[in-house]
Structure formats: C-alpha cells, structure tokens
Amino acid sequence: MASYGEAVRALLRAGFTHRDIIDLAKLDGREAVLKLGTEALEDETRQ
C-alpha cells in the first residue's frame, strides 16, 4: 500500500492536475485518492 503522498505523486505523473486531486479528495475522500493513486503506481510498475 502506498502512502498518500506517493499516491498523489503517481496521479500527477499520470496527468492529473493538483485541482483534480483536490476535487476528488473533497468529493470522494482521501481514500479514493489513495486507491486511485495506488492503481496508478501499479500501472507504472507494469510498464
């Protein structure tokens, strides 16, 4: 499991903007950001 900061950095590398991440966190919570960021990290390691 990635930390929240690692998840945010992975989302930024995947093309999300800071605003996208803030909005996602407000609407769906930090857990959603963490889940999506962890998935982005997994995708990075597969490539």
Secondary structure, 3 states (H helix, E strand, C coil): CCCHHHHHHHHHHCCCCHHHHHHHHHHHCHHHHHHHHHHHHHHHHHC
